[in-house]
Amino acid sequence: MSLPRTLVMIETDPRTSARPAEGIRIAAGIGAWKKTDVTLLLRGPAGYSLQEYADELVDEDNFTRYLPLVAESERPILVEDSFTDLEALKGSAFRYEIFPQGKTGELIAQHDYLIRL
């Protein structure tokens, strides 16, 4: 029997809001339980969560502490193509995959739970 699937979708800018850091902390925490299969999707300005320097982000401690735990997952972190500043991710230490915005609805439907920040 497969685990239920949880999609953590972050849409706010981590340079101005603590919500993305909290979302990443939640994704790392529920992933550690091994009771659900977690997918992290960064939409729009949330893509800055993967930039090289976390000290430029609100609540940088959550990024440095929990983002590596999320990145250890078998699947890459998804960055929706609504994030267009890919230059900002050039030095990122994290494995990510660009995800088409037009397929986000399908992605949501494939999951049992949705956490949206």
matplotlib code that plots the C-alpha trace (Angstrom):
import matplotlib.pyplot as plt

x = [0.0, 1.4, 1.6, -0.9, 0.6, 0.9, 1.7, 3.2, 2.7, 4.4, 3.5, 4.8, 8.2, 10.7, 12.5, 9.6, 7.5, 8.2, 5.5, 7.9, 10.3, 7.4, 6.2, 9.6, 9.7, 6.3, 7.4, 10.6, 8.6, 5.9, 8.3, 10.3, 7.3, 7.4, 3.6, 3.1, 4.9, 5.8, 6.2, 7.3, 6.1, 7.4, 5.3, 6.1, 8.4, 8.6, 11.3, 13.7, 13.7, 16.3, 18.7, 22.3, 22.3, 19.6, 20.8, 18.8, 15.6, 13.2, 13.6, 16.8, 17.3, 14.4, 15.9, 19.4, 18.0, 15.1, 15.6, 18.4, 16.0, 13.4, 16.1, 17.1, 13.8, 13.9, 12.1, 13.4, 11.9, 9.4, 9.8, 6.8, 7.7, 5.8, 9.1, 11.1, 14.3, 16.2, 19.4, 18.8, 19.1, 22.4, 24.3, 21.6, 22.9, 19.5, 18.2, 15.1, 13.0, 11.1, 7.4, 4.9, 2.3, -0.4, 0.0, -0.3, -4.0, -3.1, -0.4, -2.8, -5.3, -2.6, -2.2, -4.4, -3.5, -2.6, -0.9, -0.8, 1.2]
y = [0.0, 3.4, 6.4, 9.3, 12.2, 15.7, 18.7, 21.7, 24.7, 27.9, 31.1, 34.0, 35.8, 34.6, 38.0, 39.8, 37.1, 34.4, 32.1, 30.3, 29.5, 28.2, 26.1, 24.5, 23.8, 22.1, 20.1, 18.9, 18.0, 16.0, 14.3, 13.1, 11.2, 8.9, 8.8, 10.8, 11.3, 15.0, 17.1, 20.8, 23.2, 26.8, 29.1, 32.6, 34.5, 31.6, 30.3, 32.6, 30.1, 28.2, 31.0, 30.6, 33.0, 32.3, 35.4, 37.5, 35.7, 36.3, 33.8, 32.4, 29.9, 27.8, 27.7, 26.7, 24.1, 22.6, 23.1, 20.5, 18.0, 18.6, 18.3, 14.9, 13.5, 11.2, 13.7, 17.2, 20.3, 21.7, 25.3, 26.4, 28.2, 31.2, 31.9, 33.6, 34.7, 31.5, 33.5, 33.9, 30.1, 29.6, 29.0, 26.9, 23.9, 22.2, 19.9, 21.3, 20.8, 23.4, 22.5, 23.8, 26.1, 24.6, 21.2, 22.5, 21.6, 18.0, 18.0, 19.1, 16.4, 13.7, 14.4, 13.5, 16.7, 20.2, 22.7, 26.2, 29.1]
z = [0.0, -1.0, 1.3, 1.0, -1.0, 0.3, -1.9, -0.1, -2.4, -1.6, -3.5, -1.5, -1.8, 0.8, 0.5, 2.1, 3.9, 6.5, 5.0, 2.6, 5.4, 7.4, 4.5, 4.0, 7.8, 7.5, 4.4, 6.2, 9.4, 7.8, 5.4, 8.4, 9.7, 6.7, 6.9, 3.7, 0.5, 0.3, -2.9, -2.6, -5.4, -5.5, -7.5, -8.7, -6.4, -4.0, -6.4, -4.7, -1.8, -3.7, -4.2, -3.1, -0.2, 2.5, 4.5, 1.9, 2.9, 5.8, 8.5, 7.0, 9.8, 8.6, 5.1, 6.2, 8.7, 6.8, 3.1, 3.0, 4.6, 1.9, -0.8, 0.4, -0.9, -3.9, -6.0, -6.9, -5.6, -8.3, -9.4, -11.5, -14.7, -13.4, -11.7, -14.4, -12.7, -13.2, -13.1, -9.3, -9.0, -10.8, -7.5, -5.8, -4.0, -4.3, -7.0, -8.7, -11.7, -13.7, -13.7, -16.3, -14.8, -17.0, -15.2, -11.7, -11.5, -12.5, -9.8, -7.2, -8.2, -7.9, -4.2, -1.3, 0.7, -0.1, 2.1, 0.5, 1.8]

ax = plt.figure().add_subplot(projection="3d")
ax.plot(x, y, z, "-o")
ax.set_aspect("equal")
plt.show()
